[in-house]
Amino acid sequence: MDQSQIILKVDGMTCAGCARSVEQAIAEKGGENISVNLADKEVVFSSSTNVNIDEVKENIVKRGYSILADENSEKKND
């Protein structure tokens, strides 16, 4: 299965509870191997090709966080 590493900049996370909430939002949409860095406002996760990144972002925003514009990047793991 084709895997990609997704890096999102997420604003509004301030504690371990926030990190868990964002992890759950990503996992609900199929993200795997999720790592949250509160200090850098960064979330890194793996994604197979069937994960809709826009739905992941929308699910994070629904929980009260912001996706920082122009900070998203996607790296292909071959």
C-alpha positions as YAML, in Angstrom:
chain: A
units: angstrom
residues:
- id: 1
  name: MET
  ca: [0.00, 0.00, 0.00]
- id: 2
  name: ASP
  ca: [1.25, 3.45, -0.91]
- id: 3
  name: GLN
  ca: [2.01, 5.57, 2.18]
- id: 4
  name: SER
  ca: [2.58, 9.32, 2.48]
- id: 5
  name: GLN
  ca: [3.82, 11.31, 5.44]
- id: 6
  name: ILE
  ca: [1.64, 14.35, 6.10]
- id: 7
  name: ILE
  ca: [2.79, 17.34, 8.13]
- id: 8
  name: LEU
  ca: [0.18, 19.83, 9.30]
- id: 9
  name: LYS
  ca: [0.67, 23.01, 11.30]
- id: 10
  name: VAL
  ca: [-2.19, 23.17, 13.81]
- id: 11
  name: ASP
  ca: [-2.85, 26.23, 15.98]
- id: 12
  name: GLY
  ca: [-4.75, 26.18, 19.24]
- id: 13
  name: MET
  ca: [-3.23, 23.09, 20.86]
- id: 14
  name: THR
  ca: [-2.09, 23.94, 24.38]
- id: 15
  name: CYS
  ca: [-2.05, 20.70, 26.40]
- id: 16
  name: ALA
  ca: [-1.99, 16.91, 26.27]
- id: 17
  name: GLY
  ca: [-5.80, 16.89, 26.03]
- id: 18
  name: CYS
  ca: [-5.58, 19.03, 22.91]
- id: 19
  name: ALA
  ca: [-3.02, 16.67, 21.42]
- id: 20
  name: ARG
  ca: [-5.30, 13.68, 22.09]
- id: 21
  name: SER
  ca: [-8.24, 15.48, 20.51]
- id: 22
  name: VAL
  ca: [-6.25, 16.23, 17.35]
- id: 23
  name: GLU
  ca: [-4.93, 12.64, 17.26]
- id: 24
  name: GLN
  ca: [-8.50, 11.33, 17.46]
- id: 25
  name: ALA
  ca: [-9.64, 13.70, 14.71]
- id: 26
  name: ILE
  ca: [-6.91, 12.36, 12.42]
- id: 27
  name: ALA
  ca: [-7.42, 8.71, 13.36]
- id: 28
  name: GLU
  ca: [-11.16, 8.96, 12.66]
- id: 29
  name: LYS
  ca: [-10.31, 9.82, 9.04]
- id: 30
  name: GLY
  ca: [-7.75, 7.03, 8.63]
- id: 31
  name: GLY
  ca: [-4.48, 8.66, 9.68]
- id: 32
  name: GLU
  ca: [-1.89, 6.39, 11.29]
- id: 33
  name: ASN
  ca: [1.34, 6.75, 13.29]
- id: 34
  name: ILE
  ca: [0.24, 10.16, 14.56]
- id: 35
  name: SER
  ca: [2.77, 12.36, 16.36]
- id: 36
  name: VAL
  ca: [1.84, 15.74, 17.87]
- id: 37
  name: ASN
  ca: [4.42, 18.37, 18.80]
- id: 38
  name: LEU
  ca: [2.72, 21.05, 20.89]
- id: 39
  name: ALA
  ca: [5.72, 23.40, 20.95]
- id: 40
  name: ASP
  ca: [6.04, 23.45, 17.16]
- id: 41
  name: LYS
  ca: [2.27, 23.32, 16.55]
- id: 42
  name: GLU
  ca: [3.01, 20.41, 14.26]
- id: 43
  name: VAL
  ca: [1.25, 17.13, 13.62]
- id: 44
  name: VAL
  ca: [2.89, 14.38, 11.58]
- id: 45
  name: PHE
  ca: [1.05, 11.27, 10.47]
- id: 46
  name: SER
  ca: [1.08, 8.54, 7.86]
- id: 47
  name: SER
  ca: [-1.64, 8.22, 5.31]
- id: 48
  name: SER
  ca: [-2.56, 5.68, 2.71]
- id: 49
  name: THR
  ca: [-3.84, 6.97, -0.62]
- id: 50
  name: ASN
  ca: [-7.49, 6.56, 0.45]
- id: 51
  name: VAL
  ca: [-7.24, 9.23, 3.19]
- id: 52
  name: ASN
  ca: [-8.83, 12.53, 2.20]
- id: 53
  name: ILE
  ca: [-6.54, 15.23, 3.63]
- id: 54
  name: ASP
  ca: [-9.25, 17.88, 3.31]
- id: 55
  name: GLU
  ca: [-11.55, 15.74, 5.49]
- id: 56
  name: VAL
  ca: [-8.76, 15.34, 8.06]
- id: 57
  name: LYS
  ca: [-8.27, 19.11, 8.18]
- id: 58
  name: GLU
  ca: [-12.02, 19.69, 8.42]
- id: 59
  name: ASN
  ca: [-12.28, 17.23, 11.31]
- id: 60
  name: ILE
  ca: [-9.49, 19.04, 13.17]
- id: 61
  name: VAL
  ca: [-11.18, 22.44, 12.62]
- id: 62
  name: LYS
  ca: [-14.52, 21.03, 13.86]
- id: 63
  name: ARG
  ca: [-12.78, 20.33, 17.19]
- id: 64
  name: GLY
  ca: [-11.83, 23.99, 17.57]
- id: 65
  name: TYR
  ca: [-8.32, 24.13, 16.13]
- id: 66
  name: SER
  ca: [-6.95, 26.04, 13.16]
- id: 67
  name: ILE
  ca: [-4.86, 24.74, 10.28]
- id: 68
  name: LEU
  ca: [-2.17, 27.33, 9.63]
- id: 69
  name: ALA
  ca: [-2.25, 28.43, 5.99]
- id: 70
  name: ASP
  ca: [0.64, 27.70, 3.64]
- id: 71
  name: GLU
  ca: [2.40, 25.52, 6.21]
- id: 72
  name: ASN
  ca: [1.12, 22.16, 5.00]
- id: 73
  name: SER
  ca: [3.48, 19.80, 3.28]
- id: 74
  name: GLU
  ca: [3.27, 16.28, 2.02]
- id: 75
  name: LYS
  ca: [6.24, 13.97, 1.59]
- id: 76
  name: LYS
  ca: [6.01, 10.82, -0.44]
- id: 77
  name: ASN
  ca: [7.64, 7.72, 1.09]
- id: 78
  name: ASP
  ca: [8.72, 5.36, -1.65]
...
